[in-house]
Amino acid sequence: MSVQTPQAVDACHELIVWMVGKLDQFPRARRYTLGARIESLLLEVLECLLMATYSSGAERSRHLATANTKLDLLRHLWRVALEVHAVQSKAHRHAADRMFDIGAQIGGWRKASASR
């Protein structure tokens, strides 16, 4: 069985690749606390999306709900990073827009899965 990679998975992957470079630029005092937690959450979101890709029914719905919750927490931590001046506003806006897009894709995926 061939499974096509959902758009949300690709978007999350691209965000991780971009954001890792930004997290490496965090001030030392934030890199190993806030930066590490942001990176960890990003990876957890990707993991949930991949689990949903290879699941169906209620299990898929559960993985997508978990991904959505983790993404929401990630948005808040990313805002904290802006507020403590660990990231510049332009970079913050770029990542926030990507997170919004991923959230919309997860919502669409959940809706499509529920209608099946």
C-alpha positions as CSV (number, residue, x, y, z in Angstrom):
1,M,0.0,0.0,0.0
2,S,1.4,3.3,-1.1
3,V,0.6,6.3,1.2
4,Q,1.0,9.8,-0.2
5,T,2.6,12.2,2.2
6,P,-0.1,14.7,3.4
7,Q,0.6,18.4,2.8
8,A,0.6,19.0,6.5
9,V,3.5,16.6,7.0
10,D,5.6,18.3,4.3
11,A,4.8,21.7,5.7
12,C,5.8,20.7,9.2
13,H,9.0,19.2,7.9
14,E,9.9,22.4,6.0
15,L,9.1,24.4,9.2
16,I,11.5,22.3,11.3
17,V,14.3,22.6,8.8
18,W,13.9,26.4,8.7
19,M,13.3,26.8,12.5
20,V,16.3,24.7,13.6
21,G,18.6,27.4,12.1
22,K,16.7,30.1,14.0
23,L,16.8,28.1,17.3
24,D,20.6,27.8,16.9
25,Q,20.7,31.6,16.9
26,F,18.8,31.9,20.2
27,P,20.8,33.5,23.0
28,R,22.6,30.9,25.1
29,A,20.4,31.6,28.1
30,R,17.3,30.6,26.0
31,R,18.8,28.1,23.6
32,Y,18.8,25.1,25.9
33,T,15.5,25.8,27.6
34,L,13.0,27.6,25.4
35,G,14.7,26.7,22.2
36,A,15.0,23.0,23.1
37,R,11.4,22.8,24.1
38,I,10.3,24.5,20.8
39,E,12.4,22.0,18.8
40,S,11.0,19.1,20.8
41,L,7.4,20.2,20.2
42,L,8.0,20.6,16.5
43,L,9.3,17.1,16.3
44,E,6.3,15.8,18.3
45,V,3.9,17.5,15.9
46,L,5.7,15.9,13.0
47,E,5.5,12.5,14.8
48,C,1.8,12.9,15.4
49,L,1.2,13.8,11.8
50,L,3.1,10.8,10.5
51,M,1.3,8.5,12.9
52,A,-2.0,9.9,11.5
53,T,-0.8,9.3,8.0
54,Y,-0.6,5.6,8.7
55,S,-3.7,5.3,10.9
56,S,-7.4,5.4,10.2
57,G,-10.6,6.1,11.9
58,A,-10.6,7.0,15.6
59,E,-6.9,6.5,15.9
60,R,-6.2,9.0,13.1
61,S,-8.5,11.5,14.7
62,R,-6.7,11.1,18.0
63,H,-3.3,11.7,16.4
64,L,-4.6,14.8,14.6
65,A,-6.1,16.2,17.8
66,T,-2.8,15.6,19.6
67,A,-0.9,17.3,16.8
68,N,-3.3,20.2,16.9
69,T,-2.9,20.6,20.7
70,K,0.9,20.5,20.5
71,L,0.9,23.0,17.6
72,D,-1.1,25.4,19.8
73,L,1.4,25.0,22.6
74,L,4.2,25.6,20.1
75,R,2.5,28.9,19.0
76,H,2.5,30.1,22.5
77,L,6.1,29.2,23.2
78,W,7.1,30.9,19.9
79,R,5.3,34.0,21.0
80,V,7.2,33.9,24.3
81,A,10.4,33.7,22.3
82,L,9.5,36.9,20.6
83,E,8.6,38.6,23.9
84,V,11.9,37.7,25.5
85,H,13.7,38.9,22.4
86,A,15.1,35.5,21.4
87,V,13.8,35.9,17.9
88,Q,13.3,38.8,15.6
89,S,9.8,39.9,14.6
90,K,10.3,39.1,10.9
91,A,11.3,35.5,11.7
92,H,8.5,35.2,14.3
93,R,5.9,36.3,11.7
94,H,7.2,33.8,9.1
95,A,7.0,30.9,11.5
96,A,3.7,32.0,12.9
97,D,2.3,32.1,9.4
98,R,3.6,28.6,8.7
99,M,2.1,27.3,12.0
100,F,-1.2,28.8,11.1
101,D,-1.1,27.1,7.7
102,I,-0.2,23.8,9.3
103,G,-3.1,24.2,11.7
104,A,-5.5,24.9,8.9
105,Q,-4.2,21.8,7.0
106,I,-4.7,19.7,10.2
107,G,-8.2,21.0,10.5
108,G,-9.0,20.2,6.9
109,W,-7.6,16.7,7.4
110,R,-9.6,16.1,10.5
111,K,-12.8,17.3,8.7
112,A,-12.1,15.1,5.7
113,S,-11.4,12.1,7.9
114,A,-14.6,12.6,9.9
115,S,-16.7,12.7,6.7
116,R,-15.5,9.3,5.6
